[in-house]
């Protein structure tokens, strides 16, 4: 039994849909880098701004990095390479061309395993939370 | 591998989570084997079942590729986003086409249109979300993974469940529907293969999600890779179907698939090897597999071609036999019609002949006054000729009775010696006219047998008459003798004899001695055949012996003595 016309059309339509989707996603993600990147970078806030940084909460007996951090949501094509390889120092969205948002901690809205902490000191070295 | 690492952090993060070798080993050979299997199948046959299975294999291979890309965030966030975004849609394609394949394979017909449209309707939302990039929200640099839209990515899981359930129901329903044992076995093999493949895949993904959701195991994604091994299991089942039941009408396929799969596995081993010595050994292994595999494939191909030729010849032979059978039936029917015609014709001839013979006899006996010498001579010839014709017609009638299975025997006890004397007495004019020495001998006593006296009389008459005909000079000696519990009637002549090649077919219809033509002997060639048939009807035995041409012959008719 070979394929009838309807089956052939169905198969071709599906294949076409799939190929177009692959092509479009490739252009959006790989060529245009049109997606958001979520990163964490060192947090340094001057006193009086009213913003607080995130700090990881360690379980009992666990050794973890408790350096304060802020979250950055940035469109991939505008993200500096240091953000991806965790080497940015004093990153700021200022001057970034495209969507870029710095997210600070707000009491009651942070995720499990982290807490808010107000930082009044000068900028700390970049820390990677793992 | 190091040259491919764009994000060192993500590489270190991945290596900490899972064995890179295992990841490669689970994805690459499985995908390659599936792709090779599907492509070879499509190359060999363009049936709908092959096309659907090819789509399953191709989409599965693509899934392996996309999934590997999703794991390999160290290649770049954009690669992970691109490949990760396509895994759900790809998985739905091979889930839906697995059902499609099983349906076509088992039912041997295309999927109904409403089922096709339903399948497409189920896949469309995922296709739409994938196209728009709604299934992923962002790439998390910290964990080197994409963030999924929970609603959009949980939908394909339910659709997978629907296709899996439909596949199980289809296989089970078909198993109970088919009556043929072989079809049942095919259903079990194909059904088990497809269901195992889908179930492995679905369950491993489902299990991983479950572990992660309930924080049971933070490295639960490790489980996912084991789901891929359902594909080789499916291919083993399909390979068995091809070898055992010639599914897809293929033979050579398995040998080729085996060689290519082995090569794929050997190639995949490079993922684990780092030492130069082991890399060299693996390369030697690869070359050996390649050489041996090529020869194996060639040998198998040759053998299969030979098998095909034999099968072709066998089919031709079967066709010829069938034609012969039909022809034979036709001939048998013609023979039956001929026999009936002969029977009718003989009956029609017998009545006027009896009148001719009767009146000739009455004229010879003087019922119509004394005949002059010339008239007597002419009447005498009329009588003898009509008697011969009666005998010929009797032979024909006997043959038709035998062939139509209408020969009837009226069994009674009688003395064979007495019957032989009576027959000889009846043939006396012929014997005297022949002018050869004739004798009859029998030990004193009775030779009682059980049989149809009239028919046995015909046998004895035929045997004596036959010897008289074929003995132009010399003697004919007739005897009745006892041998153990048997009574044997024997006619020994010094006639033209019988050639060794004629002896076995002497009692067949229309068979006469080769010299019969030369000696101008008249006969139908039915006498001995009728005699043989009558003897067999009495559970007796009739045979002839001769030392060859010109050396005379002896005929024996053997009966069981009635005590």
Interface residues (C-beta under 8 A of the other chain):
Chain A: X1 X2 X3 X4 X6 X7 X10 X11 X14 X17 X18 X20 X21 X22 X24 X25 X26 X28 X29 X30 X33 X34 X35 X36 X37 X38 X39 X40 X73 X76 X83 X84 X85 X86 X128 X129 X130
Chain B: X7 X8 X9 X13 X46 X47 X48 X49 X51 X55 X77 X78 X79 X81 X82 X85 X86 X89 X93 X104 X108 X109 X110 X111 X113 X116 X120 X123 X127 X130 X131 X133 X136 X137 X138 X139 X140 X141 X142 X147
